[in-house]
Each structure stands twice: as C-alpha cells, then as structure tokens.
Amino acid sequence: MIVVAAFSLGAILHLAAATDQTPKVTQCPGQNNSVVEIQSVVVSGAKLGKKLKFEGTFVVKEVTGKHPVLQLSFSKPDGKKLPCDPSILPCKLNLCDGTTKQEKKMNKDWGNTCPVQPGTYSARLSFRLPKGPEAEALFGDGNIIVKFNIVTGIKFLDARLSPWLLTLTRRHKNE
C-alpha cells in the first residue's frame, strides 16, 4: 500500500531563552483524510547558537508504508524559501531503519522499524541553531514557517498547518 502523510506544521511561537511553546496544529485546506494526525507539539530552546528541541505526539490511524521519510522545509511568511543545511539538520530523515543519531532518537518510540502500526506515538527532534551575523541575516525578524511532510508514496493523506512565528533571542557577547 502506498501511504503518504504530509504535515505542514506550524505554530505561532514567541521563543525566548528556554521557554516551552505549545503551538496550535490545524489541518491544511483540502486534506480531509488523515493516516497520521499530530495531536500536540512542544518546542523549546529556540535561541541562536543553542539547541532547538521539538517534541510531538501523534496518532497513526492506519499501517504506514515500509519506507516513510520526514521531509523538512523552512520559509518566511512571504513564501521565500530558507536553505536546508545538512550540517545542521537534513531536509530528509528516514522514519524507519534510520542510521543517523537524529533518526534513531526520533524513531525510538516505534523501534525504528516499519511498517508503523496504528497507535499513539511520541517523536523527538533536536538541532543546534546557527549563530553569528549570517544566522541573524538568515532568520531576520524570526518569522519562520516550518513544514513537516511524511512521505511514503505519491498520495497525500494528511497535512497539518499552523505557521510558526519564531522570535529568536540573539546571544549576547558574554554568553
């Protein structure tokens, strides 16, 4: 069976220091059937040069395909795409049979194996935000939209959307 679950995930976040944010997650327009549904997301630690952590709880309603991939993309509210830097966070992460440290940690709740059976799961993803003048120029005012797509084929069965407003606290020289 070809199964694709696409998540456009976002949340309006005011991220300062290490405060936790719980963004609202809504379904994307035109996506009525969901194989996977995000129930909650917590984001913490969004500060330039620090580790940003995402933790999500989601429900798998049907057995997934054998090789799902999490595709990440980042953009500004005006639609301008931001580069995905593999040295920080890859644009694609295997959700089963993951080999990297990030993939194994993210896939721990379902044993890093597929197909993923119906049930409720948690996933964790973290990466270090860049710092310095280039990072400040890239993130600008901190308004960022993060899109998560889970793909195992060519048919979209779910999409979640809630634009993220990331206000990134700049590091001070003495930090």
Backbone as JSON Lines, residues from 0, in Angstrom:
{"i":0,"aa":"M","n":[0.85,-1.17,0.0],"ca":[0.0,0.0,0.0],"c":[0.89,1.23,0.0]}
{"i":1,"aa":"I","n":[0.55,2.18,-0.84],"ca":[1.28,3.44,-0.84],"c":[0.57,4.38,0.12]}
{"i":2,"aa":"V","n":[1.32,4.87,1.06],"ca":[0.75,5.77,2.05],"c":[1.62,7.0,2.15]}
{"i":3,"aa":"V","n":[1.01,8.14,2.17],"ca":[1.74,9.38,2.38],"c":[0.99,10.19,3.41]}
{"i":4,"aa":"A","n":[1.7,10.65,4.38],"ca":[1.11,11.59,5.32],"c":[1.93,12.85,5.23]}
{"i":5,"aa":"A","n":[1.32,13.95,5.0],"ca":[2.05,15.21,4.88],"c":[1.63,16.11,6.01]}
{"i":6,"aa":"F","n":[2.6,16.68,6.67],"ca":[2.31,17.6,7.75],"c":[2.9,18.94,7.39]}
{"i":7,"aa":"S","n":[2.08,19.93,7.32],"ca":[2.57,21.29,7.3],"c":[2.29,21.74,8.7]}
{"i":8,"aa":"L","n":[3.32,21.85,9.43],"ca":[3.16,22.06,10.85],"c":[3.62,23.44,11.16]}
{"i":9,"aa":"G","n":[2.95,24.07,11.99],"ca":[3.42,25.35,12.4],"c":[2.79,25.7,13.7]}
{"i":10,"aa":"A","n":[3.29,26.74,14.22],"ca":[2.75,27.21,15.46],"c":[3.16,28.63,15.6]}
{"i":11,"aa":"I","n":[2.35,29.41,16.22],"ca":[2.78,30.77,16.49],"c":[3.55,30.71,17.79]}
{"i":12,"aa":"L","n":[4.82,31.03,17.68],"ca":[5.73,30.87,18.8],"c":[6.46,32.17,19.07]}
{"i":13,"aa":"H","n":[6.57,32.52,20.31],"ca":[7.46,33.59,20.71],"c":[8.53,32.87,21.52]}
{"i":14,"aa":"L","n":[9.67,32.61,20.9],"ca":[10.68,31.79,21.52],"c":[11.75,32.65,22.13]}
{"i":15,"aa":"A","n":[11.83,32.62,23.41],"ca":[12.86,33.36,24.11],"c":[13.53,32.41,25.08]}
{"i":16,"aa":"A","n":[14.83,32.58,25.2],"ca":[15.61,31.75,26.11],"c":[15.2,30.3,25.97]}
{"i":17,"aa":"A","n":[14.79,29.66,27.07],"ca":[14.48,28.23,27.02],"c":[13.01,27.97,27.33]}
{"i":18,"aa":"T","n":[12.14,28.91,27.05],"ca":[10.73,28.71,27.36],"c":[10.12,27.71,26.39]}
{"i":19,"aa":"D","n":[9.19,26.91,26.9],"ca":[8.47,25.95,26.07],"c":[7.29,26.63,25.42]}
{"i":20,"aa":"Q","n":[7.02,26.25,24.19],"ca":[5.88,26.76,23.45],"c":[5.05,25.57,22.98]}
{"i":21,"aa":"T","n":[3.74,25.69,23.03],"ca":[2.85,24.64,22.56],"c":[2.0,25.22,21.43]}
{"i":22,"aa":"P","n":[2.45,25.02,20.19],"ca":[1.75,25.6,19.05],"c":[0.43,24.89,18.74]}
{"i":23,"aa":"K","n":[-0.5,25.64,18.19],"ca":[-1.76,25.07,17.72],"c":[-1.52,24.41,16.37]}
{"i":24,"aa":"V","n":[-2.05,23.22,16.19],"ca":[-1.87,22.48,14.95],"c":[-3.24,22.32,14.29]}
{"i":25,"aa":"T","n":[-3.35,22.72,13.04],"ca":[-4.61,22.6,12.32],"c":[-4.4,21.87,11.0]}
{"i":26,"aa":"Q","n":[-5.47,21.34,10.45],"ca":[-5.4,20.61,9.2],"c":[-5.26,21.57,8.03]}
{"i":27,"aa":"C","n":[-4.48,21.18,7.04],"ca":[-4.32,22.0,5.84],"c":[-5.59,21.97,5.01]}
{"i":28,"aa":"P","n":[-5.87,23.05,4.28],"ca":[-7.03,23.07,3.39],"c":[-6.93,21.95,2.36]}
{"i":29,"aa":"G","n":[-8.05,21.31,2.08],"ca":[-8.09,20.27,1.06],"c":[-7.63,18.9,1.51]}
{"i":30,"aa":"Q","n":[-7.21,18.77,2.74],"ca":[-6.75,17.48,3.26],"c":[-7.76,16.97,4.28]}
{"i":31,"aa":"N","n":[-8.63,16.07,3.86],"ca":[-9.69,15.59,4.74],"c":[-9.42,14.22,5.33]}
{"i":32,"aa":"N","n":[-8.67,13.39,4.66],"ca":[-8.37,12.05,5.15],"c":[-6.98,12.04,5.76]}
{"i":33,"aa":"S","n":[-6.88,11.58,6.98],"ca":[-5.56,11.55,7.61],"c":[-5.2,10.14,8.03]}
{"i":34,"aa":"V","n":[-3.98,9.76,7.71],"ca":[-3.42,8.49,8.15],"c":[-2.67,8.72,9.45]}
{"i":35,"aa":"V","n":[-2.06,9.89,9.55],"ca":[-1.32,10.28,10.74],"c":[-1.84,11.65,11.16]}
{"i":36,"aa":"E","n":[-2.06,11.83,12.45],"ca":[-2.57,13.11,12.93],"c":[-1.72,13.6,14.1]}
{"i":37,"aa":"I","n":[-1.15,14.77,13.94],"ca":[-0.38,15.37,15.03],"c":[-1.37,15.86,16.08]}
{"i":38,"aa":"Q","n":[-1.14,15.46,17.33],"ca":[-2.03,15.9,18.41],"c":[-1.44,17.06,19.19]}
{"i":39,"aa":"S","n":[-0.13,17.05,19.38],"ca":[0.49,18.15,20.12],"c":[1.95,18.29,19.73]}
{"i":40,"aa":"V","n":[2.44,19.51,19.87],"ca":[3.85,19.8,19.61],"c":[4.32,20.74,20.7]}
{"i":41,"aa":"V","n":[5.51,20.47,21.23],"ca":[6.16,21.36,22.18],"c":[7.51,21.72,21.59]}
{"i":42,"aa":"V","n":[7.82,23.0,21.58],"ca":[9.09,23.49,21.07],"c":[9.79,24.23,22.2]}
{"i":43,"aa":"S","n":[11.07,23.94,22.37],"ca":[11.81,24.63,23.44],"c":[13.22,24.98,22.98]}
{"i":44,"aa":"G","n":[13.78,25.97,23.64],"ca":[15.18,26.33,23.46],"c":[15.55,27.03,22.18]}
{"i":45,"aa":"A","n":[14.66,27.79,21.58],"ca":[14.99,28.46,20.33],"c":[15.78,29.73,20.6]}
{"i":46,"aa":"K","n":[17.07,29.59,20.53],"ca":[17.97,30.72,20.74],"c":[19.17,30.5,19.83]}
{"i":47,"aa":"L","n":[19.55,31.51,19.09],"ca":[20.68,31.36,18.18],"c":[21.88,30.77,18.9]}
{"i":48,"aa":"G","n":[22.47,29.75,18.3],"ca":[23.62,29.08,18.89],"c":[23.27,28.01,19.9]}
{"i":49,"aa":"K","n":[22.0,27.83,20.2],"ca":[21.56,26.84,21.19],"c":[20.79,25.72,20.51]}
{"i":50,"aa":"K","n":[20.5,24.66,21.28],"ca":[19.77,23.52,20.74],"c":[18.26,23.78,20.78]}
{"i":51,"aa":"L","n":[17.63,23.65,19.62],"ca":[16.19,23.77,19.48],"c":[15.61,22.36,19.53]}
{"i":52,"aa":"K","n":[14.58,22.16,20.36],"ca":[14.0,20.83,20.53],"c":[12.53,20.84,20.16]}
{"i":53,"aa":"F","n":[12.13,19.86,19.36],"ca":[10.73,19.63,19.01],"c":[10.33,18.3,19.64]}
{"i":54,"aa":"E","n":[9.18,18.26,20.27],"ca":[8.63,17.0,20.75],"c":[7.16,16.96,20.34]}
{"i":55,"aa":"G","n":[6.78,15.9,19.67],"ca":[5.41,15.8,19.18],"c":[4.76,14.5,19.58]}
{"i":56,"aa":"T","n":[3.45,14.55,19.73],"ca":[2.64,13.36,19.94],"c":[1.71,13.25,18.75]}
{"i":57,"aa":"F","n":[1.64,12.05,18.18],"ca":[0.8,11.86,17.01],"c":[0.14,10.5,17.04]}
{"i":58,"aa":"V","n":[-0.94,10.39,16.29],"ca":[-1.69,9.14,16.2],"c":[-1.55,8.6,14.78]}
{"i":59,"aa":"V","n":[-1.14,7.34,14.67],"ca":[-1.12,6.64,13.39],"c":[-2.44,5.87,13.31]}
{"i":60,"aa":"K","n":[-3.25,6.18,12.3],"ca":[-4.58,5.58,12.18],"c":[-4.6,4.32,11.32]}
{"i":61,"aa":"E","n":[-3.63,4.21,10.41],"ca":[-3.51,3.05,9.53],"c":[-2.04,2.65,9.47]}
{"i":62,"aa":"V","n":[-1.79,1.42,9.12],"ca":[-0.41,0.95,8.97],"c":[0.29,1.81,7.92]}
{"i":63,"aa":"T","n":[1.5,2.27,8.25],"ca":[2.27,3.1,7.31],"c":[2.95,2.22,6.27]}
{"i":64,"aa":"G","n":[3.52,2.86,5.28],"ca":[4.31,2.14,4.29],"c":[5.62,1.67,4.89]}
{"i":65,"aa":"K","n":[6.44,1.06,4.07],"ca":[7.69,0.46,4.55],"c":[8.84,1.44,4.67]}
{"i":66,"aa":"H","n":[8.79,2.55,3.95],"ca":[9.94,3.46,3.94],"c":[9.51,4.93,4.06]}
{"i":67,"aa":"P","n":[8.81,5.31,5.12],"ca":[8.43,6.72,5.23],"c":[9.63,7.61,5.5]}
{"i":68,"aa":"V","n":[9.55,8.81,4.98],"ca":[10.61,9.8,5.12],"c":[9.98,11.1,5.62]}
{"i":69,"aa":"L","n":[10.64,11.73,6.59],"ca":[10.23,13.05,7.05],"c":[10.97,14.07,6.21]}
{"i":70,"aa":"Q","n":[10.24,14.91,5.5],"ca":[10.82,15.98,4.69],"c":[10.56,17.3,5.4]}
{"i":71,"aa":"L","n":[11.61,18.05,5.61],"ca":[11.51,19.34,6.29],"c":[11.77,20.47,5.31]}
{"i":72,"aa":"S","n":[11.03,21.55,5.47],"ca":[11.32,22.76,4.7],"c":[11.04,23.96,5.58]}
{"i":73,"aa":"F","n":[11.75,25.02,5.3],"ca":[11.67,26.24,6.1],"c":[11.45,27.41,5.15]}
{"i":74,"aa":"S","n":[10.59,28.33,5.53],"ca":[10.35,29.5,4.69],"c":[9.95,30.69,5.55]}
{"i":75,"aa":"K","n":[9.95,31.85,4.93],"ca":[9.49,33.08,5.56],"c":[8.0,33.22,5.24]}
{"i":76,"aa":"P","n":[7.27,34.02,5.99],"ca":[5.84,34.2,5.72],"c":[5.52,34.7,4.31]}
{"i":77,"aa":"D","n":[6.48,35.4,3.68],"ca":[6.25,35.89,2.32],"c":[6.47,34.81,1.27]}
{"i":78,"aa":"G","n":[6.8,33.58,1.71],"ca":[7.0,32.46,0.79],"c":[8.44,32.21,0.42]}
{"i":79,"aa":"K","n":[9.35,33.1,0.79],"ca":[10.77,32.92,0.47],"c":[11.29,31.69,1.19]}
{"i":80,"aa":"K","n":[11.85,30.75,0.42],"ca":[12.4,29.52,0.98],"c":[13.72,29.79,1.68]}
{"i":81,"aa":"L","n":[13.92,29.16,2.82],"ca":[15.2,29.22,3.51],"c":[15.96,27.94,3.19]}
{"i":82,"aa":"P","n":[17.29,28.02,3.11],"ca":[18.06,26.83,2.78],"c":[18.0,25.79,3.9]}
{"i":83,"aa":"C","n":[18.02,24.55,3.51],"ca":[18.1,23.45,4.46],"c":[19.57,23.04,4.48]}
{"i":84,"aa":"D","n":[20.21,23.16,5.61],"ca":[21.63,22.9,5.74],"c":[21.85,21.53,6.37]}
{"i":85,"aa":"P","n":[22.33,20.55,5.59],"ca":[22.52,19.19,6.12],"c":[23.48,19.11,7.3]}
{"i":86,"aa":"S","n":[24.36,20.11,7.45],"ca":[25.27,20.08,8.6],"c":[24.55,20.45,9.9]}
{"i":87,"aa":"I","n":[23.38,21.09,9.78],"ca":[22.58,21.43,10.95],"c":[21.45,20.42,11.11]}
{"i":88,"aa":"L","n":[20.64,20.29,10.09],"ca":[19.52,19.36,10.08],"c":[19.24,18.98,8.64]}
{"i":89,"aa":"P","n":[19.27,17.68,8.34],"ca":[18.98,17.25,6.97],"c":[17.55,17.6,6.58]}
{"i":90,"aa":"C","n":[17.33,17.77,5.27],"ca":[15.98,18.04,4.77],"c":[15.13,16.78,4.76]}
{"i":91,"aa":"K","n":[15.78,15.63,4.78],"ca":[15.06,14.35,4.78],"c":[15.62,13.45,5.86]}
{"i":92,"aa":"L","n":[14.7,12.86,6.63],"ca":[15.08,11.93,7.69],"c":[14.28,10.65,7.53]}
{"i":93,"aa":"N","n":[14.96,9.51,7.56],"ca":[14.27,8.22,7.48],"c":[13.52,7.96,8.77]}
{"i":94,"aa":"L","n":[12.25,7.56,8.67],"ca":[11.45,7.28,9.85],"c":[11.51,5.81,10.26]}
{"i":95,"aa":"C","n":[12.16,5.0,9.45],"ca":[12.38,3.59,9.77],"c":[13.77,3.21,9.28]}
{"i":96,"aa":"D","n":[14.41,2.31,9.99],"ca":[15.77,1.9,9.64],"c":[16.7,3.1,9.55]}
{"i":97,"aa":"G","n":[16.47,4.09,10.41],"ca":[17.33,5.26,10.45],"c":[18.74,4.89,10.88]}
{"i":98,"aa":"T","n":[19.71,5.56,10.32],"ca":[21.1,5.26,10.64],"c":[21.8,6.39,11.4]}
{"i":99,"aa":"T","n":[21.3,7.61,11.29],"ca":[21.94,8.72,11.99],"c":[21.45,8.79,13.43]}
{"i":100,"aa":"K","n":[22.2,9.5,14.25],"ca":[21.82,9.69,15.66],"c":[20.44,10.35,15.76]}
{"i":101,"aa":"Q","n":[20.2,11.38,14.93],"ca":[18.91,12.08,14.94],"c":[17.76,11.14,14.57]}
{"i":102,"aa":"E","n":[17.96,10.34,13.51],"ca":[16.91,9.42,13.08],"c":[16.61,8.38,14.15]}
{"i":103,"aa":"K","n":[17.64,7.8,14.73],"ca":[17.42,6.77,15.76],"c":[16.69,7.34,16.97]}
{"i":104,"aa":"K","n":[17.05,8.55,17.38],"ca":[16.38,9.17,18.53],"c":[14.92,9.49,18.2]}
{"i":105,"aa":"M","n":[14.69,10.03,17.01],"ca":[13.34,10.39,16.6],"c":[12.44,9.15,16.48]}
{"i":106,"aa":"N","n":[13.0,8.04,16.03],"ca":[12.23,6.83,15.73],"c":[12.15,5.85,16.89]}
{"i":107,"aa":"K","n":[12.66,6.22,18.03],"ca":[12.76,5.3,19.16],"c":[11.42,4.71,19.6]}
{"i":108,"aa":"D","n":[10.36,5.52,19.59],"ca":[9.06,5.08,20.12],"c":[8.46,3.93,19.32]}
{"i":109,"aa":"W","n":[8.78,3.8,18.04],"ca":[8.25,2.69,17.23],"c":[9.37,1.74,16.81]}
{"i":110,"aa":"G","n":[10.47,1.78,17.55],"ca":[11.56,0.83,17.36],"c":[12.35,1.0,16.08]}
{"i":111,"aa":"N","n":[12.24,2.16,15.42],"ca":[12.99,2.44,14.21],"c":[12.7,1.41,13.11]}
{"i":112,"aa":"T","n":[11.54,0.77,13.18],"ca":[11.18,-0.24,12.19],"c":[9.82,0.07,11.57]}
{"i":113,"aa":"C","n":[9.61,-0.44,10.37],"ca":[8.35,-0.25,9.66],"c":[7.82,-1.59,9.19]}
{"i":114,"aa":"P","n":[6.55,-1.64,8.87],"ca":[5.62,-0.52,8.92],"c":[5.26,-0.16,10.36]}
{"i":115,"aa":"V","n":[4.89,1.11,10.57],"ca":[4.46,1.57,11.89],"c":[2.98,1.2,12.03]}
{"i":116,"aa":"Q","n":[2.67,0.52,13.12],"ca":[1.31,0.06,13.36],"c":[0.45,1.19,13.94]}
{"i":117,"aa":"P","n":[-0.88,1.09,13.81],"ca":[-1.75,2.09,14.41],"c":[-1.5,2.23,15.9]}
{"i":118,"aa":"G","n":[-1.56,3.46,16.4],"ca":[-1.34,3.73,17.81],"c":[-0.91,5.17,18.02]}
{"i":119,"aa":"T","n":[-0.65,5.51,19.28],"ca":[-0.2,6.85,19.64],"c":[1.29,6.79,19.92]}
{"i":120,"aa":"Y","n":[2.04,7.73,19.36],"ca":[3.5,7.74,19.46],"c":[4.0,9.14,19.79]}
{"i":121,"aa":"S","n":[5.23,9.17,20.29],"ca":[5.94,10.43,20.52],"c":[7.2,10.41,19.68]}
{"i":122,"aa":"A","n":[7.61,11.58,19.24],"ca":[8.86,11.71,18.49],"c":[9.57,12.96,18.96]}
{"i":123,"aa":"R","n":[10.89,12.87,18.98],"ca":[11.72,14.0,19.41],"c":[12.75,14.29,18.33]}
{"i":124,"aa":"L","n":[12.95,15.57,18.1],"ca":[13.92,16.01,17.11],"c":[14.6,17.25,17.67]}
{"i":125,"aa":"S","n":[15.91,17.3,17.56],"ca":[16.62,18.48,18.05],"c":[17.78,18.8,17.11]}
{"i":126,"aa":"F","n":[18.1,20.06,17.07],"ca":[19.26,20.51,16.31],"c":[19.72,21.84,16.85]}
{"i":127,"aa":"R","n":[20.99,22.14,16.63],"ca":[21.57,23.39,17.12],"c":[21.33,24.48,16.09]}
{"i":128,"aa":"L","n":[20.74,25.57,16.55],"ca":[20.55,26.72,15.67],"c":[21.9,27.38,15.42]}
{"i":129,"aa":"P","n":[22.11,27.85,14.21],"ca":[23.37,28.55,13.93],"c":[23.42,29.87,14.68]}
{"i":130,"aa":"K","n":[24.62,30.44,14.77],"ca":[24.77,31.74,15.42],"c":[25.65,32.62,14.54]}
{"i":131,"aa":"G","n":[25.71,33.87,14.9],"ca":[26.57,34.81,14.18],"c":[25.77,35.68,13.22]}
{"i":132,"aa":"P","n":[26.47,36.6,12.57],"ca":[25.81,37.55,11.67],"c":[25.05,36.89,10.52]}
{"i":133,"aa":"E","n":[25.6,35.77,9.98],"ca":[24.92,35.09,8.89],"c":[23.58,34.53,9.34]}
{"i":134,"aa":"A","n":[23.55,33.94,10.55],"ca":[22.31,33.38,11.09],"c":[21.29,34.49,11.34]}
{"i":135,"aa":"E","n":[21.76,35.6,11.89],"ca":[20.85,36.72,12.15],"c":[20.26,37.25,10.84]}
{"i":136,"aa":"A","n":[21.09,37.31,9.8],"ca":[20.61,37.77,8.5],"c":[19.62,36.76,7.91]}
{"i":137,"aa":"L","n":[19.9,35.48,8.06],"ca":[19.03,34.44,7.53],"c":[17.66,34.45,8.2]}
{"i":138,"aa":"F","n":[17.65,34.49,9.52],"ca":[16.38,34.43,10.26],"c":[15.67,35.77,10.31]}
{"i":139,"aa":"G","n":[16.4,36.84,10.04],"ca":[15.78,38.16,10.01],"c":[15.01,38.45,11.29]}
{"i":140,"aa":"D","n":[13.72,38.72,11.15],"ca":[12.91,39.04,12.33],"c":[12.44,37.79,13.07]}
{"i":141,"aa":"G","n":[12.83,36.61,12.61],"ca":[12.48,35.38,13.3],"c":[11.16,34.76,12.9]}
{"i":142,"aa":"N","n":[10.46,35.37,11.96],"ca":[9.2,34.79,11.48],"c":[9.51,33.66,10.51]}
{"i":143,"aa":"I","n":[9.25,32.44,10.93],"ca":[9.63,31.27,10.14],"c":[8.46,30.31,10.06]}
{"i":144,"aa":"I","n":[8.28,29.7,8.92],"ca":[7.29,28.65,8.77],"c":[8.05,27.34,8.56]}
{"i":145,"aa":"V","n":[7.76,26.37,9.42],"ca":[8.39,25.06,9.33],"c":[7.33,24.1,8.81]}
{"i":146,"aa":"K","n":[7.69,23.35,7.79],"ca":[6.76,22.39,7.2],"c":[7.34,20.99,7.35]}
{"i":147,"aa":"F","n":[6.54,20.09,7.89],"ca":[6.93,18.7,8.04],"c":[6.04,17.87,7.11]}
{"i":148,"aa":"N","n":[6.63,17.13,6.21],"ca":[5.89,16.21,5.34],"c":[6.38,14.8,5.64]}
{"i":149,"aa":"I","n":[5.46,13.88,5.83],"ca":[5.84,12.47,5.94],"c":[5.36,11.81,4.67]}
{"i":150,"aa":"V","n":[6.3,11.21,3.94],"ca":[6.02,10.68,2.61],"c":[6.47,9.23,2.52]}
{"i":151,"aa":"T","n":[5.57,8.38,2.0],"ca":[5.96,7.0,1.7],"c":[5.46,6.61,0.32]}
{"i":152,"aa":"G","n":[5.01,7.54,-0.43],"ca":[4.49,7.28,-1.77],"c":[4.15,8.59,-2.43]}
{"i":153,"aa":"I","n":[3.14,8.57,-3.27],"ca":[2.8,9.77,-4.03],"c":[1.43,10.34,-3.69]}
{"i":154,"aa":"K","n":[0.66,9.71,-2.83],"ca":[-0.68,10.18,-2.48],"c":[-0.66,10.82,-1.1]}
{"i":155,"aa":"F","n":[-1.09,12.08,-1.01],"ca":[-1.13,12.78,0.27],"c":[-2.4,12.41,1.02]}
{"i":156,"aa":"L","n":[-2.23,11.93,2.24],"ca":[-3.38,11.55,3.05],"c":[-3.59,12.46,4.24]}
{"i":157,"aa":"D","n":[-2.65,13.32,4.52],"ca":[-2.82,14.23,5.65],"c":[-1.9,15.42,5.5]}
{"i":158,"aa":"A","n":[-2.33,16.54,5.98],"ca":[-1.5,17.74,6.04],"c":[-1.95,18.56,7.23]}
{"i":159,"aa":"R","n":[-1.01,19.07,7.97],"ca":[-1.3,19.91,9.13],"c":[-0.59,21.24,8.93]}
{"i":160,"aa":"L","n":[-1.25,22.3,9.3],"ca":[-0.7,23.63,9.08],"c":[-0.98,24.52,10.26]}
{"i":161,"aa":"S","n":[0.02,25.27,10.62],"ca":[-0.1,26.29,11.65],"c":[1.2,27.06,11.59]}
{"i":162,"aa":"P","n":[1.25,28.22,10.91],"ca":[2.51,28.93,10.7],"c":[3.21,29.27,12.0]}
{"i":163,"aa":"W","n":[4.5,29.14,12.01],"ca":[5.29,29.42,13.2],"c":[5.86,30.81,13.11]}
{"i":164,"aa":"L","n":[5.74,31.5,14.18],"ca":[6.38,32.8,14.32],"c":[7.49,32.59,15.32]}
{"i":165,"aa":"L","n":[8.7,32.43,14.83],"ca":[9.85,32.19,15.7],"c":[10.55,33.5,15.95]}
{"i":166,"aa":"T","n":[10.49,33.97,17.15],"ca":[11.25,35.16,17.52],"c":[12.47,34.66,18.26]}
{"i":167,"aa":"L","n":[13.59,34.7,17.6],"ca":[14.81,34.11,18.13],"c":[15.56,35.13,18.96]}
{"i":168,"aa":"T","n":[15.88,34.77,20.17],"ca":[16.64,35.63,21.06],"c":[18.1,35.59,20.63]}
{"i":169,"aa":"R","n":[18.65,36.73,20.34],"ca":[20.05,36.82,19.93],"c":[20.94,36.58,21.15]}
{"i":170,"aa":"R","n":[22.05,35.91,20.93],"ca":[23.01,35.67,22.01],"c":[23.76,36.95,22.32]}
{"i":171,"aa":"H","n":[24.02,37.15,23.57],"ca":[24.84,38.3,23.98],"c":[26.3,37.89,23.94]}
{"i":172,"aa":"K","n":[27.2,38.84,23.8],"ca":[28.63,38.54,23.67],"c":[29.17,37.75,24.85]}
{"i":173,"aa":"N","n":[28.63,37.92,26.05],"ca":[29.16,37.22,27.22],"c":[28.55,35.84,27.42]}
{"i":174,"aa":"E","n":[27.72,35.35,26.47],"ca":[27.12,34.01,26.6],"c":[28.0,32.99,25.95]}
